Amino acid sequence: MKRLLILYSEYTPVIDAIKYSLQELAEVVCAEKVPEKKDKYDLIVLSNYNGKVDFEAVNIHYSLLPAFTGNEPVKDAILAGVKVTGVTVFYTKSKKIISQYPIFINNSMHYEEVLEELKYIAQTLYPQVIEKIIKNELFETRSLMAQGYGCSGGCAKCKK
């Protein structure tokens, strides 16, 4: 069984989504600071972690990187008037993008609606990407989201 460390500064529901999704695949440990023996973990992932990260870990960001890299990417995207944003999963040290999933911002959406949509995508996508990394399997983000893991809304089929 693999060992997974989730580093966080503030609790988010994505932590529970990761723990639930990977409970049979990995021993999941959560911590608010980097342990001295971080090498004993097969993978370190971040969820709303504000501490220094000078090692390779997997992180999630609420924008389609490289756009809106700051601390308030949703606010920045709305103020910039963009019509597409999304979620990016990436490696921290190498800055290599692992996965991205877009959402469309229509003219009637408010900040809270965009943020809730991104949180939903994070809870759906992040655990799946982490699972594929642990299993060392190839994947395509689009296929992960299409396998019945939930609807992100905005499509013509369900009119959500």
ZIVENMO-V725060 format. One record per backbone hydrogen bond with DSSP energy under -0.5 kcal/mol. CO is the residue of the C=O (numbers start at 0). NH is the residue of the N-H. If there is no record, write none. Layout:
CO;NH  CO;NH
This chain:
1;26  2;41  2;42  3;28  4;6  4;44  5;30  6;46  11;14  11;15  12;16  13;17  14;18  15;19  16;20  17;21  18;22  19;22  21;24  21;25  24;1  25;27  26;3  26;28  28;5  30;7  34;37  35;37  36;39  37;40  42;4  43;57  44;6  47;8  47;9  56;91  57;45  58;89  60;62  60;87  62;64  63;66  69;72  71;75  72;76  73;77  74;78  75;79  76;80  76;81  77;80  82;104  84;102  86;100  87;60  88;97  88;98  89;58  90;94  95;90  98;88  100;86  102;84  103;105  105;108  109;113  110;114  111;115  112;116  113;117  114;118  115;119  116;120  117;121  118;122  119;123  120;124  121;125  123;127  124;128  125;129  126;130  127;131  128;132  129;133  130;134  131;135  131;136  132;135  139;142  139;143  140;144  141;145  142;146  143;146  154;158
